[in-house]
Each structure stands twice: as C-alpha cells, then as structure tokens.
Amino acid sequence: MRTTLDLPEDLLQDAIVMTGLKTRTAVIIHALKELIRREKMQEIRNYHGKVDLDIDLDSLRGRV
C-alpha cells in the first residue's frame, strides 16, 4: 500500500543508522512492528495480579 508521509529527515536518518536497515520502508515497517510488540506486551502486563489460577503444579507434574 502506498502512503505519503511527511517525516522529519533527521529522525528517519537516525533510525536508519541505529537499526542498520537499508531502506526507509524497512525502518518504518520495523518501527510499526516494534510499536505493536510493545503495546501487546503492555496489555499482558496489565493482567499482572488480576488472573488467579487455581493450579496444583505437583498434580500436573504427576507428583501426587
């Protein structure tokens, strides 16, 4: 999909240097994937302490 973006040149160049990626498209795809990964991780972190699993690990492992 083609999209026209108005991006700061210095920001894009810094991202290219830091990632070692060769093209602007690759940098933008990498940035979007990283953003999605971080957001998914945050969603998982939001569950911390909210899910109570009543699991007996000894019985699951056959140590009864």
Phi, psi and omega in degrees: 000130179269136179217139176264127181234145175252094185249145175296125184300318182294324178294315179295318179295319177300318179295321178297315180295314184293323182272336184078010178283154188269332186238159177296321179299316180298320179295317181293319177297316178301315181296318179294318178297319179294319177299314179296317179299315180295319179295320177296319178297321179295320177300319178294317179299329181295341178278350183307121178083359183257344181251121179250108180262122178268082185240132174261101184297325180298317180290325177296326182271002178078028183258025185291000000 
